[in-house]
Amino acid sequence: MLIIGLVCIVVAFFSVYASGRRGWRDVCVEDFPYRGPTGDVVSGGWSWWPLGVRCEHRGANSGDLLFVEHTGWDLTALALLGLAAVVTWFAVTVRRPS
């Protein structure tokens, strides 16, 4: 159970890490071209809850900065599953003295 939990956590971590290595702005432009307001993508970043991408757009008409969250509930679920598996393993293997 420990190995499964750690694998889930590592897979979620490396997925977010790989997106960061590509560049968050590039992730916003390439992976989510039609899922934001009209206007240029100014920047991007990671969102920690739920795991995903936060894209910053400049409005085409108003020039205001608009933030759009592209949540990754699948990654969040994977990380939580891994955490639950590690905690369960820890609870089963570490016993309180009687």
Order of alpha helices (4+ residues) and beta strands (2+ residues): alpha-alpha-beta-beta-beta-alpha
